[in-house]
Each structure stands twice: as structure tokens, then as C-alpha cells.
């Protein structure tokens, strides 16, 4: 079984994810093998918050080229974690 710190790789901070924070939703890059229950448990354990739901998406890496060389960005799994009303993750607050 994976440890909580192995499941959550990093928070994803984008314009859209910042807007979701106002609704109590936080976006993380997570381990590809992690399921929704493991992600919810990891967020609850690390940040000491109550998780209502978890939505996941597998993001396919884009094909990019530099000159004549073609490569691909890495693929990853992201999770949108909805917290109970009144709960916040202080990590993002400044």
C-alpha cells in the first residue's frame, strides 16, 4: 500500500484551479496507481480536513517539437478534491 506522501505528488496551480479554490475544490497531481479512496484518505491525513468527494482525470502529455525533434510531455493523473464547507487547506493561503 502507498503512503499518503507518495499518493499526492504536487498541487496544480493554474488559473482554473485557483478559481476552484473559492468553491472549496483543490487540484493535485497524484500517483497514476492511486484510486479515489486512497486520494481522499491521503488529503485528509496530510492536511487534517474532511473530504466530500474526489474527481480524477488522466491527462495525456502533449506532443511538442523543437526544430525537427519531436517529443512528448509526460502524462499524469490529476485529482480535484472537494472539501466540506468551511474547510480550507492552509498550504495554498500564502
Secondary structure, 3 states (H helix, E strand, C coil): CCCHHHHEEEECCCHHHHHHHCCCEEEEEECCCCCHHHHHHHHHHHHCCCEEEEEEEEECCCEEEECCEEEECCCEEEEEEEECCCCCCHHHCC
